[in-house]
Amino acid sequence: MKRHSMADWQLYIIRCSDDSLYTGITTDVQRRFAEHLAGKGAKYFRGRKPLEIVYQESCADRAQASSREAAVKALSRGEKLDLIRSFR
């Protein structure tokens, strides 16, 4: 099993075909996006397609990434859009 270094964990947000926003964490955003495109993993993508990664944020470790994911998922859509705008 590969050991991950300190900053390997990423929080990401994907814009979907129904204009919803999906938030997740991973150690490899591009690989995970490809998995979502292929229909693997999150049940969220059944019936909607992932279109683009609109936000990424580095986290120190899995615990921090999970905590941050919960915080972002609790944001309103408007707050998530503000976060995305600050990234771009």
Secondary structure, DSSP 8 states (H G I E B T S, - for coil): -----TT-EEEEEEEETTS-EEEEEES-HHHHHHHHHTT-S-GGGTTS-EEEEEEEEEESSHHHHHHHHHHHHTS-HHHHHHHHHHH-
